[in-house]
């Protein structure tokens, strides 16, 4: 009995759709994070500048990322204790994909 041939095009399409969904979720979570921490009150230029400074500092000072991570974890733990849910899909206390974005605006100017 011969095997059924694989439909590589269909598999590729499924993977591309899944990747698009993950990217959309990541973008949504980042926007929600900006709102939760109150960064949406900053002018967009200031927020962009703070994030750029954070990325630059992260590459030069990895210890800064560790401090930001601790501060971000504390923020999410405080939110959980107050009964606030930070994002609709958040079950582990915060975004898991990008620790730098968690609290980068807080410490970007150091």
Wavefront OBJ file of the C-alpha trace (Angstrom):
o trace
v 0.000 0.000 0.000
v 1.459 3.394 -0.991
v 1.704 6.275 1.388
v -0.323 9.386 0.913
v 1.967 12.224 -0.247
v 2.459 15.138 2.143
v 0.925 18.460 1.218
v 3.875 20.750 1.919
v 2.015 23.827 0.713
v -0.797 23.260 3.189
v 1.666 22.620 6.027
v 3.580 25.784 5.158
v 0.368 27.791 5.044
v -0.646 26.461 8.469
v 2.732 27.393 9.941
v 2.557 30.878 8.422
v -0.926 31.408 9.873
v 0.264 30.235 13.283
v 3.268 32.591 13.148
v 0.999 35.494 12.217
v -1.300 34.686 15.141
v 1.632 34.598 17.581
v 2.940 37.916 16.271
v -0.510 39.488 16.636
v -0.812 38.186 20.210
v 2.631 39.574 21.060
v 1.709 42.987 19.651
v -1.570 42.998 21.568
v 0.151 42.033 24.819
v 2.734 44.778 24.350
v -0.034 47.336 23.860
v -1.839 46.060 26.943
v 1.387 46.267 28.924
v 1.882 49.897 27.884
v -1.616 50.654 29.157
v -1.289 48.669 32.402
v 1.907 50.407 33.485
v 0.529 53.806 32.526
v 3.022 54.476 29.748
v 0.183 55.378 27.406
v 0.062 58.754 29.139
v 3.493 59.603 27.715
v 3.835 61.174 24.303
v 4.531 58.454 21.728
v 7.900 60.056 20.942
v 8.949 59.883 24.599
v 7.886 56.255 24.870
v 9.770 55.365 21.690
v 12.854 57.188 22.963
v 12.711 55.378 26.296
v 12.436 52.008 24.570
v 15.315 52.806 22.217
v 17.462 53.850 25.183
v 16.502 50.653 27.013
v 17.490 48.465 24.067
v 20.813 50.281 23.715
v 21.498 50.041 27.443
v 20.535 46.360 27.531
v 23.238 45.494 25.014
v 25.859 47.438 26.961
v 24.766 46.565 30.497
v 23.139 43.133 30.883
v 22.827 43.759 34.623
v 20.317 46.496 33.812
v 18.052 43.896 32.205
v 18.238 41.841 35.407
v 17.147 44.879 37.444
v 14.328 45.639 35.018
v 13.210 42.020 35.124
v 13.062 42.069 38.929
v 11.100 45.295 38.879
v 8.704 43.934 36.262
v 8.166 40.718 38.199
v 7.433 42.733 41.342
v 4.936 44.826 39.380
v 3.067 41.767 38.134
v 3.121 40.139 41.575
v 1.622 43.297 43.115
v -1.033 43.368 40.397
v -1.885 39.729 41.068
v -2.173 40.346 44.813
v -4.591 43.205 44.166
v -6.671 40.875 42.032
v -5.962 42.644 38.768
v -5.455 40.543 35.693
v -2.854 42.214 33.512
v -3.732 40.637 30.165
v -6.475 38.307 28.974
v -4.031 35.441 28.346
v -1.886 36.105 31.418
v -1.806 33.112 33.739
v 1.845 33.178 34.788
v 2.154 36.765 35.964
v 3.088 38.559 32.769
v 4.425 38.424 29.266
v 6.880 35.615 28.819
v 8.366 36.348 25.451
v 10.318 39.531 26.009
v 11.591 40.475 29.448
v 13.206 43.679 28.207
v 9.895 45.235 27.303
v 8.429 44.436 30.704
v 9.978 47.345 32.536
v 12.384 48.969 30.111
v 10.681 52.382 30.174
v 11.057 52.492 33.960
v 14.827 52.368 33.941
v 15.790 53.404 30.415
v 17.299 56.717 31.451
v 19.705 55.283 34.036
l 1 2 3 4 5 6 7 8 9 10 11 12 13 14 15 16 17 18 19 20 21 22 23 24 25 26 27 28 29 30 31 32 33 34 35 36 37 38 39 40 41 42 43 44 45 46 47 48 49 50 51 52 53 54 55 56 57 58 59 60 61 62 63 64 65 66 67 68 69 70 71 72 73 74 75 76 77 78 79 80 81 82 83 84 85 86 87 88 89 90 91 92 93 94 95 96 97 98 99 100 101 102 103 104 105 106 107 108 109 110
